[in-house]
Amino acid sequence: MKQYKKVQTIIDELIAMKCDVCGRIDSVDSYEIYEYTHINFVGGYGSIFGDGDEYEEDICQYCLKGLLGNTLRYLGEK
């Protein structure tokens, strides 16, 4: 989950990321914040998630590997 602090009434500044799986919090001063995966989608017609329902989740690299590590396909270095 992204955490913000109010900078102005119309601008929010990102100050930290919180993993929605394990609760880990990383500040913007940490390189770990760049390894979070943000998922955002809307369920389509007939979806098990509900037609038009929107979902999102922020996952740290450790939880992502734990949840999907065995099924991810390695495509090589860029």
PDB file of N, CA, C and O in Angstrom:
ATOM      1  N   MET A   1       0.846  -1.158   0.000  1.00  0.00           N
ATOM      2  CA  MET A   1       0.000   0.000   0.000  1.00  0.00           C
ATOM      3  C   MET A   1       0.896   1.226   0.000  1.00  0.00           C
ATOM      4  O   MET A   1       1.806   1.325   0.823  1.00  0.00           O
ATOM      5  N   LYS A   2       0.657   2.147  -0.894  1.00  0.00           N
ATOM      6  CA  LYS A   2       1.445   3.373  -0.956  1.00  0.00           C
ATOM      7  C   LYS A   2       1.019   4.292   0.170  1.00  0.00           C
ATOM      8  O   LYS A   2      -0.171   4.425   0.456  1.00  0.00           O
ATOM      9  N   GLN A   3       1.987   4.925   0.808  1.00  0.00           N
ATOM     10  CA  GLN A   3       1.692   5.862   1.884  1.00  0.00           C
ATOM     11  C   GLN A   3       2.185   7.241   1.471  1.00  0.00           C
ATOM     12  O   GLN A   3       3.311   7.386   0.994  1.00  0.00           O
ATOM     13  N   TYR A   4       1.350   8.245   1.653  1.00  0.00           N
ATOM     14  CA  TYR A   4       1.663   9.598   1.227  1.00  0.00           C
ATOM     15  C   TYR A   4       1.608  10.553   2.406  1.00  0.00           C
ATOM     16  O   TYR A   4       0.951  10.289   3.413  1.00  0.00           O
ATOM     17  N   LYS A   5       2.304  11.661   2.262  1.00  0.00           N
ATOM     18  CA  LYS A   5       2.118  12.770   3.189  1.00  0.00           C
ATOM     19  C   LYS A   5       1.597  13.949   2.377  1.00  0.00           C
ATOM     20  O   LYS A   5       1.946  14.088   1.204  1.00  0.00           O
ATOM     21  N   LYS A   6       0.788  14.778   2.964  1.00  0.00           N
ATOM     22  CA  LYS A   6       0.188  15.913   2.282  1.00  0.00           C
ATOM     23  C   LYS A   6       1.239  17.006   2.130  1.00  0.00           C
ATOM     24  O   LYS A   6       1.772  17.499   3.125  1.00  0.00           O
ATOM     25  N   VAL A   7       1.541  17.389   0.884  1.00  0.00           N
ATOM     26  CA  VAL A   7       2.522  18.436   0.613  1.00  0.00           C
ATOM     27  C   VAL A   7       1.803  19.752   0.370  1.00  0.00           C
ATOM     28  O   VAL A   7       2.129  20.777   0.969  1.00  0.00           O
ATOM     29  N   GLN A   8       0.832  19.704  -0.506  1.00  0.00           N
ATOM     30  CA  GLN A   8      -0.053  20.834  -0.757  1.00  0.00           C
ATOM     31  C   GLN A   8      -1.459  20.252  -0.849  1.00  0.00           C
ATOM     32  O   GLN A   8      -1.647  19.039  -0.752  1.00  0.00           O
ATOM     33  N   THR A   9      -2.412  21.098  -1.031  1.00  0.00           N
ATOM     34  CA  THR A   9      -3.776  20.572  -1.086  1.00  0.00           C
ATOM     35  C   THR A   9      -4.033  19.748  -2.342  1.00  0.00           C
ATOM     36  O   THR A   9      -4.983  18.965  -2.370  1.00  0.00           O
ATOM     37  N   ILE A  10      -3.206  19.901  -3.389  1.00  0.00           N
ATOM     38  CA  ILE A  10      -3.447  19.168  -4.624  1.00  0.00           C
ATOM     39  C   ILE A  10      -2.320  18.201  -4.975  1.00  0.00           C
ATOM     40  O   ILE A  10      -2.429  17.472  -5.961  1.00  0.00           O
ATOM     41  N   ILE A  11      -1.241  18.179  -4.195  1.00  0.00           N
ATOM     42  CA  ILE A  11      -0.099  17.321  -4.501  1.00  0.00           C
ATOM     43  C   ILE A  11       0.207  16.422  -3.303  1.00  0.00           C
ATOM     44  O   ILE A  11       0.329  16.899  -2.175  1.00  0.00           O
ATOM     45  N   ASP A  12       0.329  15.122  -3.557  1.00  0.00           N
ATOM     46  CA  ASP A  12       0.743  14.177  -2.530  1.00  0.00           C
ATOM     47  C   ASP A  12       2.136  13.675  -2.867  1.00  0.00           C
ATOM     48  O   ASP A  12       2.426  13.361  -4.021  1.00  0.00           O
ATOM     49  N   GLU A  13       2.990  13.601  -1.871  1.00  0.00           N
ATOM     50  CA  GLU A  13       4.356  13.123  -2.056  1.00  0.00           C
ATOM     51  C   GLU A  13       4.474  11.722  -1.472  1.00  0.00           C
ATOM     52  O   GLU A  13       4.131  11.495  -0.312  1.00  0.00           O
ATOM     53  N   LEU A  14       4.964  10.778  -2.287  1.00  0.00           N
ATOM     54  CA  LEU A  14       5.161   9.408  -1.825  1.00  0.00           C
ATOM     55  C   LEU A  14       6.276   9.392  -0.789  1.00  0.00           C
ATOM     56  O   LEU A  14       7.368   9.900  -1.045  1.00  0.00           O
ATOM     57  N   ILE A  15       6.009   8.807   0.388  1.00  0.00           N
ATOM     58  CA  ILE A  15       7.026   8.740   1.440  1.00  0.00           C
ATOM     59  C   ILE A  15       7.419   7.311   1.784  1.00  0.00           C
ATOM     60  O   ILE A  15       8.489   7.081   2.349  1.00  0.00           O
ATOM     61  N   ALA A  16       6.555   6.339   1.447  1.00  0.00           N
ATOM     62  CA  ALA A  16       6.854   4.939   1.779  1.00  0.00           C
ATOM     63  C   ALA A  16       5.929   4.016   1.012  1.00  0.00           C
ATOM     64  O   ALA A  16       4.888   4.430   0.503  1.00  0.00           O
ATOM     65  N   MET A  17       6.334   2.748   0.940  1.00  0.00           N
ATOM     66  CA  MET A  17       5.498   1.694   0.371  1.00  0.00           C
ATOM     67  C   MET A  17       5.327   0.632   1.435  1.00  0.00           C
ATOM     68  O   MET A  17       6.263   0.326   2.174  1.00  0.00           O
ATOM     69  N   LYS A  18       4.128   0.067   1.514  1.00  0.00           N
ATOM     70  CA  LYS A  18       3.840  -1.006   2.454  1.00  0.00           C
ATOM     71  C   LYS A  18       3.337  -2.208   1.665  1.00  0.00           C
ATOM     72  O   LYS A  18       2.412  -2.089   0.861  1.00  0.00           O
ATOM     73  N   CYS A  19       3.941  -3.351   1.895  1.00  0.00           N
ATOM     74  CA  CYS A  19       3.520  -4.579   1.220  1.00  0.00           C
ATOM     75  C   CYS A  19       2.168  -5.014   1.782  1.00  0.00           C
ATOM     76  O   CYS A  19       1.998  -5.151   2.993  1.00  0.00           O
ATOM     77  N   ASP A  20       1.215  -5.229   0.884  1.00  0.00           N
ATOM     78  CA  ASP A  20      -0.116  -5.649   1.303  1.00  0.00           C
ATOM     79  C   ASP A  20      -0.163  -7.111   1.729  1.00  0.00           C
ATOM     80  O   ASP A  20      -1.172  -7.568   2.265  1.00  0.00           O
ATOM     81  N   VAL A  21       0.927  -7.854   1.495  1.00  0.00           N
ATOM     82  CA  VAL A  21       0.969  -9.262   1.887  1.00  0.00           C
ATOM     83  C   VAL A  21       1.592  -9.409   3.274  1.00  0.00           C
ATOM     84  O   VAL A  21       0.963  -9.964   4.175  1.00  0.00           O
ATOM     85  N   CYS A  22       2.816  -8.920   3.455  1.00  0.00           N
ATOM     86  CA  CYS A  22       3.534  -9.140   4.719  1.00  0.00           C
ATOM     87  C   CYS A  22       3.568  -7.925   5.638  1.00  0.00           C
ATOM     88  O   CYS A  22       3.922  -8.051   6.811  1.00  0.00           O
ATOM     89  N   GLY A  23       3.204  -6.746   5.123  1.00  0.00           N
ATOM     90  CA  GLY A  23       3.190  -5.543   5.947  1.00  0.00           C
ATOM     91  C   GLY A  23       4.509  -4.806   5.998  1.00  0.00           C
ATOM     92  O   GLY A  23       4.615  -3.796   6.692  1.00  0.00           O
ATOM     93  N   ARG A  24       5.527  -5.282   5.279  1.00  0.00           N
ATOM     94  CA  ARG A  24       6.844  -4.631   5.237  1.00  0.00           C
ATOM     95  C   ARG A  24       6.673  -3.193   4.749  1.00  0.00           C
ATOM     96  O   ARG A  24       5.919  -2.934   3.811  1.00  0.00           O
ATOM     97  N   ILE A  25       7.378  -2.262   5.389  1.00  0.00           N
ATOM     98  CA  ILE A  25       7.334  -0.859   4.992  1.00  0.00           C
ATOM     99  C   ILE A  25       8.736  -0.424   4.591  1.00  0.00           C
ATOM    100  O   ILE A  25       9.694  -0.621   5.338  1.00  0.00           O
ATOM    101  N   ASP A  26       8.848   0.168   3.409  1.00  0.00           N
ATOM    102  CA  ASP A  26      10.113   0.703   2.922  1.00  0.00           C
ATOM    103  C   ASP A  26       9.921   2.170   2.576  1.00  0.00           C
ATOM    104  O   ASP A  26       8.942   2.540   1.927  1.00  0.00           O
ATOM    105  N   SER A  27      10.859   3.005   3.012  1.00  0.00           N
ATOM    106  CA  SER A  27      10.778   4.435   2.729  1.00  0.00           C
ATOM    107  C   SER A  27      11.341   4.719   1.347  1.00  0.00           C
ATOM    108  O   SER A  27      11.997   3.867   0.747  1.00  0.00           O
ATOM    109  N   VAL A  28      11.083   5.920   0.846  1.00  0.00           N
ATOM    110  CA  VAL A  28      11.591   6.297  -0.469  1.00  0.00           C
ATOM    111  C   VAL A  28      13.108   6.409  -0.465  1.00  0.00           C
ATOM    112  O   VAL A  28      13.720   6.450  -1.532  1.00  0.00           O
ATOM    113  N   ASP A  29      13.726   6.459   0.704  1.00  0.00           N
ATOM    114  CA  ASP A  29      15.187   6.512   0.797  1.00  0.00           C
ATOM    115  C   ASP A  29      15.817   5.144   0.542  1.00  0.00           C
ATOM    116  O   ASP A  29      17.033   5.050   0.381  1.00  0.00           O
ATOM    117  N   SER A  30      15.025   4.105   0.502  1.00  0.00           N
ATOM    118  CA  SER A  30      15.512   2.740   0.324  1.00  0.00           C
ATOM    119  C   SER A  30      15.346   2.302  -1.133  1.00  0.00           C
ATOM    120  O   SER A  30      14.336   2.602  -1.769  1.00  0.00           O
ATOM    121  N   TYR A  31      16.346   1.593  -1.649  1.00  0.00           N
ATOM    122  CA  TYR A  31      16.237   1.058  -3.004  1.00  0.00           C
ATOM    123  C   TYR A  31      15.172  -0.030  -3.096  1.00  0.00           C
ATOM    124  O   TYR A  31      14.704  -0.340  -4.192  1.00  0.00           O
ATOM    125  N   GLU A  32      14.786  -0.608  -1.975  1.00  0.00           N
ATOM    126  CA  GLU A  32      13.756  -1.654  -1.960  1.00  0.00           C
ATOM    127  C   GLU A  32      12.439  -1.162  -2.559  1.00  0.00           C
ATOM    128  O   GLU A  32      11.684  -1.944  -3.138  1.00  0.00           O
ATOM    129  N   ILE A  33      12.171   0.116  -2.420  1.00  0.00           N
ATOM    130  CA  ILE A  33      10.899   0.671  -2.897  1.00  0.00           C
ATOM    131  C   ILE A  33      10.751   0.508  -4.406  1.00  0.00           C
ATOM    132  O   ILE A  33       9.632   0.436  -4.916  1.00  0.00           O
ATOM    133  N   TYR A  34      11.869   0.450  -5.122  1.00  0.00           N
ATOM    134  CA  TYR A  34      11.819   0.311  -6.578  1.00  0.00           C
ATOM    135  C   TYR A  34      11.538  -1.120  -7.016  1.00  0.00           C
ATOM    136  O   TYR A  34      11.314  -1.369  -8.201  1.00  0.00           O
ATOM    137  N   GLU A  35      11.547  -2.046  -6.095  1.00  0.00           N
ATOM    138  CA  GLU A  35      11.310  -3.454  -6.416  1.00  0.00           C
ATOM    139  C   GLU A  35       9.891  -3.911  -6.086  1.00  0.00           C
ATOM    140  O   GLU A  35       9.579  -5.095  -6.214  1.00  0.00           O
ATOM    141  N   TYR A  36       9.033  -2.991  -5.666  1.00  0.00           N
ATOM    142  CA  TYR A  36       7.631  -3.332  -5.417  1.00  0.00           C
ATOM    143  C   TYR A  36       6.902  -3.530  -6.744  1.00  0.00           C
ATOM    144  O   TYR A  36       7.211  -2.870  -7.736  1.00  0.00           O
ATOM    145  N   THR A  37       5.946  -4.431  -6.752  1.00  0.00           N
ATOM    146  CA  THR A  37       5.088  -4.640  -7.908  1.00  0.00           C
ATOM    147  C   THR A  37       3.697  -4.136  -7.555  1.00  0.00           C
ATOM    148  O   THR A  37       3.124  -4.524  -6.538  1.00  0.00           O
ATOM    149  N   HIS A  38       3.165  -3.273  -8.400  1.00  0.00           N
ATOM    150  CA  HIS A  38       1.835  -2.719  -8.189  1.00  0.00           C
ATOM    151  C   HIS A  38       0.881  -3.396  -9.171  1.00  0.00           C
ATOM    152  O   HIS A  38       1.107  -3.377 -10.381  1.00  0.00           O
ATOM    153  N   ILE A  39      -0.177  -3.989  -8.646  1.00  0.00           N
ATOM    154  CA  ILE A  39      -1.190  -4.638  -9.475  1.00  0.00           C
ATOM    155  C   ILE A  39      -2.473  -3.820  -9.373  1.00  0.00           C
ATOM    156  O   ILE A  39      -2.924  -3.487  -8.277  1.00  0.00           O
ATOM    157  N   ASN A  40      -3.051  -3.502 -10.521  1.00  0.00           N
ATOM    158  CA  ASN A  40      -4.310  -2.769 -10.567  1.00  0.00           C
ATOM    159  C   ASN A  40      -5.103  -3.314 -11.750  1.00  0.00           C
ATOM    160  O   ASN A  40      -4.606  -3.336 -12.877  1.00  0.00           O
ATOM    161  N   PHE A  41      -6.323  -3.750 -11.499  1.00  0.00           N
ATOM    162  CA  PHE A  41      -7.148  -4.259 -12.592  1.00  0.00           C
ATOM    163  C   PHE A  41      -8.627  -4.095 -12.283  1.00  0.00           C
ATOM    164  O   PHE A  41      -9.036  -3.899 -11.138  1.00  0.00           O
ATOM    165  N   VAL A  42      -9.406  -4.183 -13.343  1.00  0.00           N
ATOM    166  CA  VAL A  42     -10.866  -4.111 -13.246  1.00  0.00           C
ATOM    167  C   VAL A  42     -11.421  -5.430 -13.774  1.00  0.00           C
ATOM    168  O   VAL A  42     -11.055  -5.874 -14.863  1.00  0.00           O
ATOM    169  N   GLY A  43     -12.289  -6.044 -13.010  1.00  0.00           N
ATOM    170  CA  GLY A  43     -12.910  -7.291 -13.438  1.00  0.00           C
ATOM    171  C   GLY A  43     -13.790  -7.070 -14.664  1.00  0.00           C
ATOM    172  O   GLY A  43     -14.542  -6.098 -14.735  1.00  0.00           O
ATOM    173  N   GLY A  44     -13.688  -7.967 -15.610  1.00  0.00           N
ATOM    174  CA  GLY A  44     -14.481  -7.864 -16.833  1.00  0.00           C
ATOM    175  C   GLY A  44     -15.795  -8.616 -16.721  1.00  0.00           C
ATOM    176  O   GLY A  44     -16.133  -9.174 -15.677  1.00  0.00           O
ATOM    177  N   TYR A  45     -16.522  -8.612 -17.822  1.00  0.00           N
ATOM    178  CA  TYR A  45     -17.815  -9.280 -17.875  1.00  0.00           C
ATOM    179  C   TYR A  45     -17.644 -10.760 -17.552  1.00  0.00           C
ATOM    180  O   TYR A  45     -16.850 -11.442 -18.201  1.00  0.00           O
ATOM    181  N   GLY A  46     -18.363 -11.259 -16.579  1.00  0.00           N
ATOM    182  CA  GLY A  46     -18.302 -12.660 -16.183  1.00  0.00           C
ATOM    183  C   GLY A  46     -17.107 -13.002 -15.305  1.00  0.00           C
ATOM    184  O   GLY A  46     -16.888 -14.174 -14.998  1.00  0.00           O
ATOM    185  N   SER A  47     -16.325 -11.998 -14.892  1.00  0.00           N
ATOM    186  CA  SER A  47     -15.140 -12.234 -14.063  1.00  0.00           C
ATOM    187  C   SER A  47     -15.524 -12.724 -12.672  1.00  0.00           C
ATOM    188  O   SER A  47     -16.549 -12.321 -12.123  1.00  0.00           O
ATOM    189  N   ILE A  48     -14.693 -13.595 -12.106  1.00  0.00           N
ATOM    190  CA  ILE A  48     -14.922 -14.037 -10.727  1.00  0.00           C
ATOM    191  C   ILE A  48     -14.697 -12.889  -9.745  1.00  0.00           C
ATOM    192  O   ILE A  48     -15.100 -12.977  -8.586  1.00  0.00           O
ATOM    193  N   PHE A  49     -14.055 -11.814 -10.203  1.00  0.00           N
ATOM    194  CA  PHE A  49     -13.810 -10.650  -9.353  1.00  0.00           C
ATOM    195  C   PHE A  49     -14.960  -9.654  -9.383  1.00  0.00           C
ATOM    196  O   PHE A  49     -14.992  -8.725  -8.576  1.00  0.00           O
ATOM    197  N   GLY A  50     -15.892  -9.830 -10.290  1.00  0.00           N
ATOM    198  CA  GLY A  50     -17.045  -8.932 -10.382  1.00  0.00           C
ATOM    199  C   GLY A  50     -16.905  -7.971 -11.549  1.00  0.00           C
ATOM    200  O   GLY A  50     -15.876  -7.314 -11.708  1.00  0.00           O
ATOM    201  N   ASP A  51     -17.911  -7.898 -12.332  1.00  0.00           N
ATOM    202  CA  ASP A  51     -17.929  -7.041 -13.517  1.00  0.00           C
ATOM    203  C   ASP A  51     -17.790  -5.573 -13.117  1.00  0.00           C
ATOM    204  O   ASP A  51     -18.659  -5.021 -12.441  1.00  0.00           O
ATOM    205  N   GLY A  52     -16.696  -4.951 -13.537  1.00  0.00           N
ATOM    206  CA  GLY A  52     -16.480  -3.539 -13.262  1.00  0.00           C
ATOM    207  C   GLY A  52     -15.880  -3.234 -11.901  1.00  0.00           C
ATOM    208  O   GLY A  52     -15.632  -2.069 -11.589  1.00  0.00           O
ATOM    209  N   ASP A  53     -15.637  -4.260 -11.076  1.00  0.00           N
ATOM    210  CA  ASP A  53     -15.038  -4.028  -9.764  1.00  0.00           C
ATOM    211  C   ASP A  53     -13.529  -3.839  -9.921  1.00  0.00           C
ATOM    212  O   ASP A  53     -12.876  -4.586 -10.649  1.00  0.00           O
ATOM    213  N   GLU A  54     -12.982  -2.834  -9.233  1.00  0.00           N
ATOM    214  CA  GLU A  54     -11.561  -2.507  -9.360  1.00  0.00           C
ATOM    215  C   GLU A  54     -10.782  -3.002  -8.141  1.00  0.00           C
ATOM    216  O   GLU A  54     -11.254  -2.914  -7.008  1.00  0.00           O
ATOM    217  N   TYR A  55      -9.584  -3.522  -8.395  1.00  0.00           N
ATOM    218  CA  TYR A  55      -8.720  -4.057  -7.350  1.00  0.00           C
ATOM    219  C   TYR A  55      -7.303  -3.533  -7.535  1.00  0.00           C
ATOM    220  O   TYR A  55      -6.884  -3.218  -8.648  1.00  0.00           O
ATOM    221  N   GLU A  56      -6.571  -3.444  -6.423  1.00  0.00           N
ATOM    222  CA  GLU A  56      -5.151  -3.115  -6.506  1.00  0.00           C
ATOM    223  C   GLU A  56      -4.412  -3.719  -5.327  1.00  0.00           C
ATOM    224  O   GLU A  56      -4.997  -4.002  -4.281  1.00  0.00           O
ATOM    225  N   GLU A  57      -3.106  -3.911  -5.519  1.00  0.00           N
ATOM    226  CA  GLU A  57      -2.263  -4.469  -4.462  1.00  0.00           C
ATOM    227  C   GLU A  57      -0.819  -4.082  -4.751  1.00  0.00           C
ATOM    228  O   GLU A  57      -0.394  -4.040  -5.906  1.00  0.00           O
ATOM    229  N   ASP A  58      -0.068  -3.800  -3.687  1.00  0.00           N
ATOM    230  CA  ASP A  58       1.361  -3.532  -3.769  1.00  0.00           C
ATOM    231  C   ASP A  58       2.080  -4.673  -3.056  1.00  0.00           C
ATOM    232  O   ASP A  58       1.771  -4.987  -1.906  1.00  0.00           O
ATOM    233  N   ILE A  59       3.038  -5.290  -3.742  1.00  0.00           N
ATOM    234  CA  ILE A  59       3.711  -6.474  -3.218  1.00  0.00           C
ATOM    235  C   ILE A  59       5.222  -6.274  -3.259  1.00  0.00           C
ATOM    236  O   ILE A  59       5.772  -5.905  -4.296  1.00  0.00           O
ATOM    237  N   CYS A  60       5.900  -6.518  -2.130  1.00  0.00           N
ATOM    238  CA  CYS A  60       7.358  -6.424  -2.099  1.00  0.00           C
ATOM    239  C   CYS A  60       7.954  -7.580  -2.904  1.00  0.00           C
ATOM    240  O   CYS A  60       7.279  -8.575  -3.170  1.00  0.00           O
ATOM    241  N   GLN A  61       9.208  -7.440  -3.281  1.00  0.00           N
ATOM    242  CA  GLN A  61       9.843  -8.459  -4.123  1.00  0.00           C
ATOM    243  C   GLN A  61       9.920  -9.822  -3.437  1.00  0.00           C
ATOM    244  O   GLN A  61       9.888 -10.853  -4.110  1.00  0.00           O
ATOM    245  N   TYR A  62      10.019  -9.840  -2.132  1.00  0.00           N
ATOM    246  CA  TYR A  62      10.135 -11.101  -1.394  1.00  0.00           C
ATOM    247  C   TYR A  62       8.820 -11.880  -1.415  1.00  0.00           C
ATOM    248  O   TYR A  62       8.812 -13.094  -1.621  1.00  0.00           O
ATOM    249  N   CYS A  63       7.720 -11.176  -1.202  1.00  0.00           N
ATOM    250  CA  CYS A  63       6.407 -11.829  -1.252  1.00  0.00           C
ATOM    251  C   CYS A  63       6.056 -12.233  -2.677  1.00  0.00           C
ATOM    252  O   CYS A  63       5.463 -13.290  -2.892  1.00  0.00           O
ATOM    253  N   LEU A  64       6.414 -11.406  -3.646  1.00  0.00           N
ATOM    254  CA  LEU A  64       6.140 -11.743  -5.039  1.00  0.00           C
ATOM    255  C   LEU A  64       6.854 -13.031  -5.421  1.00  0.00           C
ATOM    256  O   LEU A  64       6.267 -13.901  -6.064  1.00  0.00           O
ATOM    257  N   LYS A  65       8.112 -13.156  -5.030  1.00  0.00           N
ATOM    258  CA  LYS A  65       8.855 -14.381  -5.321  1.00  0.00           C
ATOM    259  C   LYS A  65       8.248 -15.565  -4.576  1.00  0.00           C
ATOM    260  O   LYS A  65       8.150 -16.659  -5.132  1.00  0.00           O
ATOM    261  N   GLY A  66       7.842 -15.362  -3.337  1.00  0.00           N
ATOM    262  CA  GLY A  66       7.229 -16.438  -2.564  1.00  0.00           C
ATOM    263  C   GLY A  66       5.904 -16.901  -3.142  1.00  0.00           C
ATOM    264  O   GLY A  66       5.594 -18.092  -3.110  1.00  0.00           O
ATOM    265  N   LEU A  67       5.119 -15.970  -3.671  1.00  0.00           N
ATOM    266  CA  LEU A  67       3.806 -16.307  -4.217  1.00  0.00           C
ATOM    267  C   LEU A  67       3.877 -16.850  -5.645  1.00  0.00           C
ATOM    268  O   LEU A  67       3.122 -17.752  -6.006  1.00  0.00           O
ATOM    269  N   LEU A  68       4.776 -16.304  -6.450  1.00  0.00           N
ATOM    270  CA  LEU A  68       4.802 -16.649  -7.869  1.00  0.00           C
ATOM    271  C   LEU A  68       6.110 -17.267  -8.344  1.00  0.00           C
ATOM    272  O   LEU A  68       6.226 -17.642  -9.511  1.00  0.00           O
ATOM    273  N   GLY A  69       7.088 -17.377  -7.465  1.00  0.00           N
ATOM    274  CA  GLY A  69       8.425 -17.805  -7.849  1.00  0.00           C
ATOM    275  C   GLY A  69       8.503 -19.070  -8.668  1.00  0.00           C
ATOM    276  O   GLY A  69       9.301 -19.146  -9.603  1.00  0.00           O
ATOM    277  N   ASN A  70       7.697 -20.067  -8.346  1.00  0.00           N
ATOM    278  CA  ASN A  70       7.753 -21.343  -9.058  1.00  0.00           C
ATOM    279  C   ASN A  70       7.094 -21.294 -10.432  1.00  0.00           C
ATOM    280  O   ASN A  70       7.335 -22.165 -11.267  1.00  0.00           O
ATOM    281  N   THR A  71       6.270 -20.288 -10.669  1.00  0.00           N
ATOM    282  CA  THR A  71       5.559 -20.230 -11.942  1.00  0.00           C
ATOM    283  C   THR A  71       6.047 -19.115 -12.860  1.00  0.00           C
ATOM    284  O   THR A  71       5.646 -19.059 -14.022  1.00  0.00           O
ATOM    285  N   LEU A  72       6.905 -18.226 -12.360  1.00  0.00           N
ATOM    286  CA  LEU A  72       7.430 -17.147 -13.203  1.00  0.00           C
ATOM    287  C   LEU A  72       8.399 -17.710 -14.231  1.00  0.00           C
ATOM    288  O   LEU A  72       9.186 -18.607 -13.930  1.00  0.00           O
ATOM    289  N   ARG A  73       8.336 -17.185 -15.432  1.00  0.00           N
ATOM    290  CA  ARG A  73       9.255 -17.581 -16.499  1.00  0.00           C
ATOM    291  C   ARG A  73      10.376 -16.558 -16.605  1.00  0.00           C
ATOM    292  O   ARG A  73      10.109 -15.366 -16.762  1.00  0.00           O
ATOM    293  N   TYR A  74      11.628 -17.004 -16.524  1.00  0.00           N
ATOM    294  CA  TYR A  74      12.783 -16.129 -16.662  1.00  0.00           C
ATOM    295  C   TYR A  74      13.046 -15.894 -18.140  1.00  0.00           C
ATOM    296  O   TYR A  74      13.212 -16.848 -18.900  1.00  0.00           O
ATOM    297  N   LEU A  75      13.085 -14.634 -18.554  1.00  0.00           N
ATOM    298  CA  LEU A  75      13.272 -14.305 -19.952  1.00  0.00           C
ATOM    299  C   LEU A  75      14.669 -13.805 -20.266  1.00  0.00           C
ATOM    300  O   LEU A  75      14.948 -13.436 -21.406  1.00  0.00           O
ATOM    301  N   GLY A  76      15.545 -13.787 -19.287  1.00  0.00           N
ATOM    302  CA  GLY A  76      16.920 -13.330 -19.497  1.00  0.00           C
ATOM    303  C   GLY A  76      17.106 -11.883 -19.111  1.00  0.00           C
ATOM    304  O   GLY A  76      16.151 -11.183 -18.773  1.00  0.00           O
ATOM    305  N   GLU A  77      18.345 -11.447 -19.165  1.00  0.00           N
ATOM    306  CA  GLU A  77      18.682 -10.064 -18.821  1.00  0.00           C
ATOM    307  C   GLU A  77      18.387  -9.139 -19.971  1.00  0.00           C
ATOM    308  O   GLU A  77      18.366  -9.554 -21.130  1.00  0.00           O
ATOM    309  N   LYS A  78      18.158  -7.871 -19.645  1.00  0.00           N
ATOM    310  CA  LYS A  78      17.937  -6.844 -20.676  1.00  0.00           C
ATOM    311  C   LYS A  78      19.201  -6.088 -20.902  1.00  0.00           C
ATOM    312  O   LYS A  78      19.236  -5.178 -21.730  1.00  0.00           O
TER     313      LYS A  78
END
